[in-house]
Amino acid sequence: MTAAAAFLPQPAAEIVDSRPCFRNVIHSSHRNGGVMMCGTDETSGSLFSYVDLDARIPARHPLSKVRQVVHISMTDCDVGRQHHGVWTTRRGAMGYIVILTGAGISAESGLGTFRDKGGMWAKFNPAELANPRAFAKDPARVHEFYNLRRIACVEAEPNAAHLALAKLERDYPGKVLIVTQNVDDLHQRAGSADVLQMHGALLRAKCAGCGVKWQAALIMTADDRCPSCGAKACRPDIVWFGESPYHMAEIRAAIAACYLFVVIGSSGTVYPAAGFAAVAQEHGTRTLSINLDHPAGASSFDEMMTGPASRMVPRWVEQVLGAA
Protein backbone atom coordinates (compact mmCIF):
# COMPACT_ATOMS: atom_id res chain seq x y z
CA MET A 1 0.00 0.00 0.00
CA THR A 2 1.39 3.43 -0.94
CA ALA A 3 1.72 6.24 1.59
CA ALA A 4 -1.13 8.12 -0.08
CA ALA A 5 -3.36 5.05 -0.17
CA ALA A 6 -2.78 4.52 3.53
CA PHE A 7 -4.69 7.73 4.21
CA LEU A 8 -7.74 6.88 2.17
CA PRO A 9 -10.65 5.88 4.43
CA GLN A 10 -11.33 2.17 4.67
CA PRO A 11 -14.68 0.49 5.40
CA ALA A 12 -15.33 0.05 9.09
CA ALA A 13 -16.63 -3.16 10.57
CA GLU A 14 -20.32 -3.53 11.34
CA ILE A 15 -21.15 -5.69 14.35
CA VAL A 16 -24.41 -7.58 14.46
CA ASP A 17 -26.20 -10.47 16.15
CA SER A 18 -29.77 -11.68 16.25
CA ARG A 19 -30.81 -9.61 19.29
CA PRO A 20 -29.95 -5.91 18.87
CA CYS A 21 -29.29 -3.83 21.95
CA PHE A 22 -27.25 -0.73 20.95
CA ARG A 23 -27.40 1.38 17.79
CA ASN A 24 -25.70 4.54 16.51
CA VAL A 25 -22.34 3.61 17.96
CA ILE A 26 -19.92 6.38 16.96
CA HIS A 27 -16.68 5.09 18.43
CA SER A 28 -15.16 1.72 19.10
CA SER A 29 -11.60 0.79 19.99
CA HIS A 30 -9.86 -2.22 21.46
CA ARG A 31 -8.14 -1.56 24.78
CA ASN A 32 -6.86 -3.82 27.52
CA GLY A 33 -8.60 -6.88 26.15
CA GLY A 34 -12.00 -5.19 25.91
CA VAL A 35 -13.82 -2.74 23.69
CA MET A 36 -14.61 0.91 24.42
CA MET A 37 -17.69 2.27 22.69
CA CYS A 38 -19.80 5.41 22.50
CA GLY A 39 -23.30 5.64 21.09
CA THR A 40 -27.02 5.43 21.83
CA ASP A 41 -28.99 2.85 23.80
CA GLU A 42 -31.59 1.45 21.38
CA THR A 43 -34.22 0.92 24.06
CA SER A 44 -34.12 4.27 25.85
CA GLY A 45 -32.48 6.40 23.18
CA SER A 46 -30.16 7.85 25.83
CA LEU A 47 -26.52 8.62 25.04
CA PHE A 48 -23.88 6.53 26.76
CA SER A 49 -20.21 7.43 26.92
CA TYR A 50 -18.36 4.12 27.09
CA VAL A 51 -19.15 0.47 27.38
CA ASP A 52 -16.38 -1.86 28.53
CA LEU A 53 -16.85 -5.33 27.12
CA ASP A 54 -14.71 -7.98 28.72
CA ALA A 55 -14.52 -9.67 25.35
CA ARG A 56 -10.85 -10.62 25.24
CA ILE A 57 -10.60 -9.82 21.55
CA PRO A 58 -7.38 -11.06 19.93
CA ALA A 59 -5.03 -8.32 18.79
CA ARG A 60 -5.56 -9.27 15.13
CA HIS A 61 -9.35 -9.35 15.41
CA PRO A 62 -11.04 -6.80 13.07
CA LEU A 63 -12.51 -4.99 16.08
CA SER A 64 -9.05 -4.10 17.35
CA LYS A 65 -8.74 -1.47 14.59
CA VAL A 66 -12.33 -0.29 14.16
CA ARG A 67 -12.75 3.51 14.30
CA GLN A 68 -16.47 3.73 13.50
CA VAL A 69 -19.29 1.27 14.02
CA VAL A 70 -22.73 2.05 12.64
CA HIS A 71 -24.56 -0.79 14.37
CA ILE A 72 -23.66 -2.94 17.35
CA SER A 73 -25.75 -5.49 19.10
CA MET A 74 -24.95 -7.73 22.05
CA THR A 75 -26.68 -10.12 24.38
CA ASP A 76 -27.24 -9.52 28.09
CA CYS A 77 -25.96 -5.94 28.14
CA ASP A 78 -26.24 -2.99 30.49
CA VAL A 79 -24.51 0.33 29.91
CA GLY A 80 -21.29 0.99 31.78
CA ARG A 81 -20.65 -2.56 33.04
CA GLN A 82 -18.51 -5.46 31.88
CA HIS A 83 -20.13 -8.10 29.71
CA HIS A 84 -19.45 -10.95 27.36
CA GLY A 85 -20.82 -10.21 23.89
CA VAL A 86 -21.85 -12.52 21.09
CA TRP A 87 -21.39 -11.10 17.60
CA THR A 88 -20.28 -11.60 14.03
CA THR A 89 -18.54 -9.00 11.87
CA ARG A 90 -19.00 -7.84 8.31
CA ARG A 91 -17.70 -4.96 6.22
CA GLY A 92 -19.89 -1.90 6.54
CA ALA A 93 -19.96 1.90 6.41
CA MET A 94 -16.98 4.07 5.53
CA GLY A 95 -15.01 5.66 8.38
CA TYR A 96 -15.77 9.02 9.98
CA ILE A 97 -13.53 11.92 8.83
CA VAL A 98 -12.97 15.01 10.97
CA ILE A 99 -11.28 17.99 9.31
CA LEU A 100 -9.81 21.00 11.14
CA THR A 101 -9.30 24.10 9.00
CA GLY A 102 -7.27 27.18 9.84
CA ALA A 103 -6.55 30.60 8.38
CA GLY A 104 -4.52 29.16 5.52
CA ILE A 105 -7.58 27.86 3.71
CA SER A 106 -9.27 31.28 3.69
CA ALA A 107 -6.09 33.23 2.90
CA GLU A 108 -6.43 32.12 -0.72
CA SER A 109 -9.84 33.81 -0.78
CA GLY A 110 -8.17 37.09 0.15
CA LEU A 111 -8.82 37.00 3.89
CA GLY A 112 -5.65 37.94 5.75
CA THR A 113 -4.34 36.25 8.85
CA PHE A 114 -3.08 37.65 12.13
CA ARG A 115 0.46 37.16 10.83
CA ASP A 116 0.02 39.37 7.75
CA LYS A 117 1.90 42.67 7.75
CA GLY A 118 -0.20 44.66 5.28
CA GLY A 119 -3.80 45.80 4.84
CA MET A 120 -5.89 46.25 7.98
CA TRP A 121 -3.29 44.32 9.98
CA ALA A 122 -0.86 47.23 9.56
CA LYS A 123 -3.38 49.53 11.28
CA PHE A 124 -4.71 47.20 13.96
CA ASN A 125 -2.92 44.92 16.39
CA PRO A 126 -5.24 41.94 16.94
CA ALA A 127 -3.50 41.00 20.18
CA GLU A 128 -4.49 44.40 21.60
CA LEU A 129 -8.08 44.35 20.29
CA ALA A 130 -9.27 40.75 20.42
CA ASN A 131 -9.89 40.59 24.16
CA PRO A 132 -12.66 41.64 26.59
CA ARG A 133 -10.52 44.33 28.23
CA ALA A 134 -10.01 46.15 24.93
CA PHE A 135 -13.76 46.06 24.27
CA ALA A 136 -14.52 47.47 27.70
CA LYS A 137 -11.93 50.23 27.25
CA ASP A 138 -12.63 51.26 23.64
CA PRO A 139 -15.60 49.43 22.07
CA ALA A 140 -15.67 51.80 19.08
CA ARG A 141 -12.16 50.83 17.99
CA VAL A 142 -12.86 47.12 18.47
CA HIS A 143 -16.00 47.48 16.35
CA GLU A 144 -14.03 49.35 13.67
CA PHE A 145 -11.60 46.43 13.43
CA TYR A 146 -14.32 43.79 13.20
CA ASN A 147 -16.44 45.87 10.81
CA LEU A 148 -13.53 45.87 8.35
CA ARG A 149 -13.11 42.13 8.77
CA ARG A 150 -16.85 41.57 8.32
CA ILE A 151 -16.89 43.59 5.09
CA ALA A 152 -13.89 41.61 3.80
CA CYS A 153 -15.66 38.37 4.70
CA VAL A 154 -18.82 39.31 2.79
CA GLU A 155 -16.79 40.31 -0.27
CA ALA A 156 -14.68 37.12 -0.30
CA GLU A 157 -15.66 33.99 -2.22
CA PRO A 158 -15.04 30.33 -1.36
CA ASN A 159 -12.02 28.94 -3.14
CA ALA A 160 -11.33 25.51 -4.63
CA ALA A 161 -10.41 24.05 -1.22
CA HIS A 162 -13.73 25.09 0.35
CA LEU A 163 -15.64 23.72 -2.64
CA ALA A 164 -13.73 20.42 -2.54
CA LEU A 165 -14.57 19.89 1.14
CA ALA A 166 -18.24 20.58 0.41
CA LYS A 167 -18.07 17.98 -2.37
CA LEU A 168 -16.47 15.52 0.05
CA GLU A 169 -19.30 16.00 2.56
CA ARG A 170 -21.90 15.62 -0.18
CA ASP A 171 -20.47 12.57 -2.00
CA TYR A 172 -18.55 10.61 0.65
CA PRO A 173 -20.58 7.63 1.95
CA GLY A 174 -19.44 8.18 5.55
CA LYS A 175 -19.73 11.12 7.91
CA VAL A 176 -17.60 14.26 7.41
CA LEU A 177 -17.33 17.00 10.05
CA ILE A 178 -15.53 20.30 9.55
CA VAL A 179 -14.17 22.02 12.64
CA THR A 180 -12.86 25.45 11.74
CA GLN A 181 -10.79 28.04 13.56
CA ASN A 182 -11.96 30.58 11.00
CA VAL A 183 -14.67 33.13 11.74
CA ASP A 184 -15.75 33.62 8.11
CA ASP A 185 -18.66 31.76 6.48
CA LEU A 186 -16.81 30.44 3.41
CA HIS A 187 -17.33 26.77 4.28
CA GLN A 188 -21.07 27.31 4.59
CA ARG A 189 -21.28 29.30 1.36
CA ALA A 190 -19.31 26.59 -0.43
CA GLY A 191 -22.03 24.13 0.57
CA SER A 192 -20.71 22.45 3.72
CA ALA A 193 -23.51 21.80 6.19
CA ASP A 194 -21.76 20.12 9.13
CA VAL A 195 -19.45 22.90 10.37
CA LEU A 196 -18.41 23.79 13.91
CA GLN A 197 -16.91 27.29 14.27
CA MET A 198 -14.87 26.99 17.44
CA HIS A 199 -13.81 30.65 17.45
CA GLY A 200 -17.20 32.14 16.66
CA ALA A 201 -18.54 33.93 13.57
CA LEU A 202 -18.04 37.42 12.16
CA LEU A 203 -21.61 37.48 10.89
CA ARG A 204 -23.08 36.92 14.37
CA ALA A 205 -23.41 39.41 17.22
CA LYS A 206 -24.01 38.73 20.88
CA CYS A 207 -24.85 40.69 23.98
CA ALA A 208 -22.03 40.89 26.52
CA GLY A 209 -24.73 41.32 29.15
CA CYS A 210 -27.42 38.67 28.62
CA GLY A 211 -25.57 36.46 26.11
CA VAL A 212 -28.28 36.36 23.43
CA LYS A 213 -27.01 36.03 19.82
CA TRP A 214 -28.33 37.31 16.49
CA GLN A 215 -27.33 38.02 12.90
CA ALA A 216 -24.83 40.89 12.95
CA ALA A 217 -25.30 44.07 10.96
CA LEU A 218 -22.54 44.72 8.45
CA ILE A 219 -21.54 47.75 10.53
CA MET A 220 -21.80 47.47 14.31
CA THR A 221 -21.35 50.42 16.68
CA ALA A 222 -20.88 50.99 20.39
CA ASP A 223 -24.37 52.53 20.49
CA ASP A 224 -26.15 49.40 19.29
CA ARG A 225 -28.64 47.93 21.75
CA CYS A 226 -29.28 44.28 22.45
CA PRO A 227 -32.59 43.23 20.85
CA SER A 228 -33.38 41.17 23.96
CA CYS A 229 -32.37 43.16 27.04
CA GLY A 230 -31.77 46.60 25.50
CA ALA A 231 -28.25 46.98 26.91
CA LYS A 232 -25.54 48.84 24.99
CA ALA A 233 -23.34 45.77 25.18
CA CYS A 234 -23.35 44.43 21.62
CA ARG A 235 -20.12 42.74 20.54
CA PRO A 236 -19.05 40.42 17.72
CA ASP A 237 -19.71 36.75 18.51
CA ILE A 238 -16.00 36.03 18.41
CA VAL A 239 -14.00 33.98 20.90
CA TRP A 240 -11.42 36.45 22.14
CA PHE A 241 -8.10 35.75 23.84
CA GLY A 242 -8.78 34.49 27.32
CA GLU A 243 -12.21 33.06 26.42
CA SER A 244 -13.13 29.42 25.96
CA PRO A 245 -13.65 28.14 22.38
CA TYR A 246 -17.10 26.92 21.38
CA HIS A 247 -18.19 23.29 20.89
CA MET A 248 -15.22 21.78 22.74
CA ALA A 249 -17.12 18.78 24.12
CA GLU A 250 -18.50 17.96 20.67
CA ILE A 251 -15.09 18.42 19.06
CA ARG A 252 -13.36 16.14 21.57
CA ALA A 253 -16.02 13.47 21.05
CA ALA A 254 -15.62 13.72 17.27
CA ILE A 255 -11.83 13.39 17.48
CA ALA A 256 -12.22 10.33 19.69
CA ALA A 257 -14.70 8.82 17.24
CA CYS A 258 -13.13 9.52 13.88
CA TYR A 259 -11.20 7.23 11.59
CA LEU A 260 -9.09 10.00 10.03
CA PHE A 261 -8.22 13.46 11.38
CA VAL A 262 -7.06 16.02 8.81
CA VAL A 263 -5.67 19.50 9.50
CA ILE A 264 -5.77 22.01 6.62
CA GLY A 265 -4.16 25.44 6.55
CA SER A 266 -3.20 25.66 10.19
CA SER A 267 0.19 26.70 11.56
CA GLY A 268 -0.29 24.52 14.63
CA THR A 269 0.52 27.30 17.09
CA VAL A 270 -2.91 28.32 18.45
CA TYR A 271 -4.21 26.16 21.28
CA PRO A 272 -6.31 24.20 22.00
CA ALA A 273 -6.68 23.42 18.28
CA ALA A 274 -2.93 22.93 17.92
CA GLY A 275 -3.15 19.95 20.24
CA PHE A 276 -6.00 18.14 18.45
CA ALA A 277 -3.75 16.04 16.20
CA ALA A 278 -1.82 14.70 19.20
CA VAL A 279 -5.11 13.84 20.91
CA ALA A 280 -6.26 12.03 17.76
CA GLN A 281 -3.06 9.99 17.71
CA GLU A 282 -3.59 9.03 21.33
CA HIS A 283 -6.92 7.52 20.25
CA GLY A 284 -5.20 5.55 17.50
CA THR A 285 -6.58 7.78 14.75
CA ARG A 286 -4.55 8.41 11.61
CA THR A 287 -3.57 12.04 11.10
CA LEU A 288 -2.84 14.06 7.98
CA SER A 289 -1.63 17.66 7.56
CA ILE A 290 -2.29 19.67 4.40
CA ASN A 291 -0.45 22.98 4.69
CA LEU A 292 1.86 25.35 2.84
CA ASP A 293 4.73 24.25 5.08
CA HIS A 294 5.30 21.67 7.75
CA PRO A 295 3.30 22.84 10.79
CA ALA A 296 4.49 23.15 14.35
CA GLY A 297 4.00 19.82 16.08
CA ALA A 298 4.76 17.93 12.88
CA SER A 299 5.44 14.77 14.89
CA SER A 300 1.68 14.55 15.57
CA PHE A 301 1.01 13.79 11.90
CA ASP A 302 1.39 10.44 10.23
CA GLU A 303 1.62 12.12 6.84
CA MET A 304 1.99 15.67 5.52
CA MET A 305 1.07 17.16 2.15
CA THR A 306 2.60 20.57 1.44
CA GLY A 307 1.31 23.13 -1.03
CA PRO A 308 -1.54 25.64 -1.46
CA ALA A 309 -4.84 24.41 -0.07
CA SER A 310 -6.63 25.33 -3.31
CA ARG A 311 -4.49 22.78 -5.13
CA MET A 312 -3.80 20.10 -2.52
CA VAL A 313 -7.27 19.74 -0.97
CA PRO A 314 -9.12 19.03 -4.26
CA ARG A 315 -6.42 16.46 -5.11
CA TRP A 316 -6.84 14.71 -1.74
CA VAL A 317 -10.65 14.80 -1.95
CA GLU A 318 -10.58 13.17 -5.38
CA GLN A 319 -8.36 10.41 -3.98
CA VAL A 320 -10.77 9.83 -1.09
CA LEU A 321 -13.87 9.75 -3.27
CA GLY A 322 -12.13 7.55 -5.81
CA ALA A 323 -11.48 4.96 -3.10
CA ALA A 324 -14.96 5.20 -1.52
Secondary structure, 3 states (H helix, E strand, C coil): CCCCHHHCCCEEEEEECCCCCEEEEEEEEEECCEEEEEEEECCCCCEECCCEECCCCCCCCHHHHCCCCCEECCCCCCCCCCECCCCEEEEEEECCEEEEECHHHHHCCCCCCCCCCCCHHHHCCHHHHCCHHHHHHCHHHHHHHHHHHHHHHHHCCCCHHHHHHHHHHHHCCCCEEEEECCCCCHHHHHCCCCEEECCEEEEEEEECCCCCEEECCCCCCCCCCCCCCCCCCEEEEECCCCCCCCCHHHHHHHHHHCCEEEEECCCCCCCCHHHHHHHHHHCCCEEEEEECCCCCCHHHCCEEEECCHHHHHHHHHHHHHHHC
